[in-house]
Amino acid sequence: MKVKKFFDTAIIPTKGSSGAAGHDLYANIADGAETINPHETKKISTGLGMEIPHGYAGLIFARSGLATKRGLRLANCVGVVDSDYRGEVIVALHNDSAEAQQINHGDRIAQLVIVPYATVLFEVVDDLENTERGEGGFGSTGTA
C-alpha cells in the first residue's frame, strides 16, 4: 500500500507481531511531546497519508495498552479512512483518566486495520424478511 510522508519525521506503520491484524500508528509531534489533560481530546498527527485500495477502508482502533494503562482512547471510538482520502491521517485521542497524559513523538497511538467493505444500494420496502429473532433488540438474546 502506498504511504506518503508529509514530514520527514513521520514513522511508517509497523506490525507488533507476525499475526497482528493491525499496524501501529505513531505520533508525529514537531515539538517532541503533546499533553492531553484529563477529559480532554487532542488531535495527534501521524504525518502520513495513505492510498488505501479501492474497495477497502482503513479502520483506526485504540491500542489496548493505552486504554488500560493510561486511560487514552480514540475520541470517535473507531476512525474510518476512506480509500479516496488523501490527506494526513490524524488520531483524535481522549483522556478518560484523572491525570494529564503525555504523548511523545514516536509513541504508538493507535492501530490501523485494512478491511474490505461491501457497497450496497438501499431499497425501501414495506416488509422485511422474518427471522427467528425478529424485532428483539437490546438484551433479547440473553441476560448479559
N, C-alpha and C positions, 0 to 999 in steps of 0.2 A: 504494500500500500504506500502511496506517495505521501511524504510528510515534508512540510516547508517550515524551516526555522525562520521566524520573524526576527529573532535575536540570536546572536552567536552563542549566548549563554544558555539557550534552551536545551533541554535534555530529551533525547528520543525515548519514547516509552519502552519499558522492558517488562519481561515476564519474571515473576518471582520463582517459578519452578517450571519444569517441562510440561506439567499437567495443568497449569494455571489457565483459566478461561480468559482472564483479564490481563491487560498490560497496564503497569503502573504509570500514572501521570505524575510529573514532577513540577514543583513550584519554580517559577522563573521570576525572581524578585530582584529588581535592579538595585535596590538599597540594601539587599542582603537578608532582610527579615521584615515580616509584617505581623503586627499584633492584632488578635481578634479578641475583643473584650467580651465579658460574659453576656450572653443573649444577643450578640451582635452577629451580623452577616457581612462577610467581606468577599469581594471577587478577587480570586487569585489567578494570576497569569500562568499559562503553561509555555507561552512563547511559540506555540506551534499551530500550524494549520494542517488540515488533512484532506486528502482526496479519497473519501470513502467510496467504494464501488457502488454503482447504481444497483438498487435492489437490496441494499444493506443500510443499516444505521449504526452509529456508534452510541452505545448506551454507557453513561458515566455513572458508576456506583461508588458508594462510600468504601473506604478501606476499614475493615473491621477493627484493626488496632487503633486507628484514630478515634473511632466512635467509643470503644470500650475503655480505652486508657486515658483519653484526653477530652472526651465529650464533644468531638467535632464530627459533623455530618454534612452532607450536601443540603443546602437550603431548600432545593426543589426535590429532594429525595432521590430522584433519578434524572440525570440530564440526558437530552437527546441531541445528537449531532447528525443532522440530515446529510445525505450524500451530495446534495448540491450546495452545501455551506462551505465557503472558502475563507472565512475569517478566522481569527485566533480562537482557539478553544480556551474558554475561561471556566474555572470551577468556583462556584459560589459556596463557600464554607460557612456554616453556622456553628457558633459556640453555645452548646447547651449547658456547659459547666458553670460553676460559680467563680472560676478563676480565669484570668486572661491567659490566652494560649498564643504562643509564638510559632509562626511558620517561617522556616528558614529557606533560603534559596537552595534548591536541590532536594527538599523534603518530598517524599511520596505523599500526594494529597488525595488521590482518587484512583480508580481503575476503570479502564476503557474496555468494553466488550463489543466486538463487531458481530452483529446478528442480521440474518436475513429477515425481511418482512413481506407480508402479503399486501398487495394493492387490491382494494375492493371497491365496488360501486354499491351504494346504498339504494335499496328498493323499498318503497313504502308499501306495506301490506296491511290488511285488516286483521289477520290472524297469524300467529307463529306456530310452528310445528310443536305438538305436545311432546313432553318428556316425562320420565318418572319423577323428576324433581319438581317440574312445573314452575310455579312462581315463588317457591320457597327461597327466602333471602337470608339475611344475616342470621347465623346460628341454626339454620333449619336442617343441617345435615349432621348435627351432633351437639354435644354440650359445651365443647370448648373451641 
